Amino acid sequence: MPVAGAASHVHPGMLDLLQRMPSTPAQVITDLHVTLVQNPLAVALLGDQSGYRGARASFVFRWFMEPRARDLYPEADHATQSRAFVADLRAAAARRDAKDAEVTSLIRTLLDTSQEFAALWAEHDVAFRRDDRKRIRHPALGVLEVNCLNLFSEDGRQRLLWFTPAVGTDSADLLDLLGVLGTQDVVESTS
């Protein structure tokens, strides 16, 4: 599933907004959860998503096909995230032309190879998420509770995601620390 078409180029307005958000993790993704661009804090929080190609470029594909992709979320949240990804993908498929090769290939592959995806797909749940509260596992900082907010392009094929600390948690301090740590590897002292 190569990144192609209009969605493979970042909407200029979204790119401008992303560049104006240096103090919060933010990224632009497609409706199939392919990361197009991330700011440095998003890389620090979520890992560098730019190196994936083909079907693996879609986080939805990796979620259902590569167990390590789920390390980003606490295990207790996996079922909720699975449901959300399937419902979001169904909404993306509904917005696209029925002959869209990119979305039909992704769905067919997941239906053929993931029993979990197939069972959830059969429920016909559709969701269009505008915001979400998430718990994200960071290897050095632990679990951060964040609000994941979305700004959609007019055609719905791209969205700017940004992550703010959830009120009533220590995530504001952790996000500040994330800005200091950046993407450097954190190793424990052995002394």
C-alpha positions in Angstrom: 0.0 0.0 0.0 2.2 2.9 -1.2 1.5 6.4 0.0 0.1 8.0 -3.2 -2.3 10.5 -4.5 -3.5 13.8 -2.9 -3.0 12.4 0.7 0.7 11.8 0.2 1.4 15.6 0.1 0.8 17.5 3.4 -1.9 20.1 3.2 0.0 23.4 3.3 -2.3 24.9 6.0 -1.7 21.9 8.2 2.0 22.0 7.7 2.0 25.7 8.6 0.0 25.0 11.8 2.3 22.1 12.6 5.3 24.3 12.3 3.7 26.8 14.7 3.3 24.2 17.4 6.9 23.6 18.6 5.9 23.1 22.3 3.3 20.3 21.8 3.6 16.9 20.1 1.9 17.2 16.7 1.8 15.3 13.4 -0.1 15.1 10.2 -1.5 11.7 9.2 -3.7 10.4 6.4 -7.2 8.9 7.0 -5.5 5.5 6.9 -3.1 6.5 9.7 0.0 6.9 7.6 2.2 9.5 9.2 3.2 12.2 6.7 5.2 14.5 9.0 5.9 14.8 12.7 7.4 17.6 14.8 10.3 16.8 17.1 8.1 16.4 20.2 5.8 13.9 18.3 8.9 11.9 17.4 9.9 11.9 21.1 6.5 10.9 22.3 5.4 8.4 19.6 8.7 7.4 17.9 9.8 8.2 14.4 7.0 7.0 12.1 8.7 8.2 8.8 10.6 5.1 7.9 7.7 2.8 7.1 6.8 1.9 3.5 4.0 0.0 1.8 1.2 -1.4 4.0 3.4 -1.0 7.1 3.2 2.8 6.7 -0.3 2.6 8.1 -0.3 2.4 11.9 -3.6 0.5 11.6 -1.8 -2.2 9.6 1.0 -2.4 12.2 -1.5 -2.4 15.1 -3.2 -5.6 13.8 -0.2 -7.2 12.2 2.8 -6.4 14.4 2.3 -7.0 18.2 5.1 -4.5 19.1 3.1 -1.6 17.7 0.8 -2.0 20.6 3.6 -1.2 23.0 2.6 2.5 22.6 -0.5 1.9 24.7 -1.0 0.2 28.0 -2.4 -3.3 27.5 -5.6 -2.4 29.3 -6.3 0.0 26.5 -5.7 -2.3 23.6 -9.3 -3.5 23.0 -10.6 0.1 23.0 -7.9 1.2 20.6 -8.6 -1.8 18.3 -12.3 -0.8 18.2 -11.4 2.8 17.5 -9.0 2.0 14.7 -11.5 -0.3 12.9 -14.4 2.2 13.3 -12.1 5.0 12.0 -11.0 2.9 9.0 -14.6 2.1 8.2 -15.3 5.9 8.2 -12.3 6.5 5.9 -13.5 3.7 3.5 -17.0 5.3 3.4 -15.5 8.7 2.4 -13.4 7.2 -0.3 -14.5 5.8 -3.7 -15.4 2.1 -3.5 -12.7 1.4 -6.1 -9.9 3.2 -4.1 -7.1 0.6 -4.3 -5.3 1.9 -1.2 -8.1 1.5 1.2 -9.5 -1.7 -0.3 -6.0 -3.3 -0.3 -5.5 -2.4 3.4 -8.9 -3.7 4.4 -8.6 -6.9 2.4 -5.1 -7.7 3.9 -6.4 -7.1 7.4 -9.5 -9.2 6.9 -7.4 -12.1 5.4 -4.8 -12.1 8.1 -6.2 -10.7 11.4 -9.0 -12.5 13.2 -9.4 -9.6 15.6 -9.7 -7.1 12.8 -12.2 -9.3 10.9 -14.4 -9.8 14.0 -14.4 -6.0 14.7 -15.0 -5.2 11.0 -18.1 -7.5 11.0 -19.6 -5.3 13.7 -20.0 -2.4 11.2 -19.1 0.3 13.8 -18.3 3.7 12.2 -16.7 6.5 14.0 -15.4 9.9 13.1 -13.1 11.0 16.0 -12.5 14.6 16.7 -10.8 14.2 20.0 -9.7 11.3 22.2 -8.2 10.9 25.6 -5.3 8.5 25.4 -2.7 6.9 27.7 0.6 6.6 25.9 3.5 4.6 27.2 6.9 6.3 26.8 10.0 4.1 27.5 11.6 6.6 29.8 8.7 8.6 31.3 6.1 5.9 31.8 2.4 6.5 31.0 1.3 10.0 29.9 -2.4 10.8 29.8 -3.1 13.1 26.9 -5.9 14.6 24.9 -5.5 13.8 21.2 -7.1 16.5 19.2 -7.8 16.4 15.4 -8.1 19.0 12.7 -9.4 17.5 9.5 -8.7 18.6 5.9 -11.8 19.6 3.9 -11.9 16.2 2.2 -11.2 14.3 5.4 -8.1 12.5 4.0 -5.6 14.2 6.3 -5.7 15.3 9.9 -3.4 17.3 12.1 -3.1 15.6 15.5 -1.8 17.3 18.5 -1.4 16.0 22.1 -2.1 18.1 25.1 -1.8 17.0 28.8 -5.0 15.6 30.3 -6.2 17.9 33.1 -5.7 16.5 36.6 -2.7 14.4 35.7 1.0 14.9 35.9 1.3 14.7 32.1 2.0 18.5 31.7 5.2 18.0 33.7 6.0 14.9 31.8 5.5 16.6 28.4 7.8 19.4 29.6 10.4 16.8 30.5 9.8 15.2 27.1 10.8 18.5 25.5 14.1 18.3 27.4 14.8 14.7 26.7 13.8 14.8 23.1 14.6 11.7 21.2 17.8 10.9 23.1 18.2 7.4 24.4 17.7 7.3 28.2 19.9 4.7 29.9 19.8 3.8 33.6 23.0 4.4 35.6 24.6 1.2 36.7 26.5 2.7 39.6 
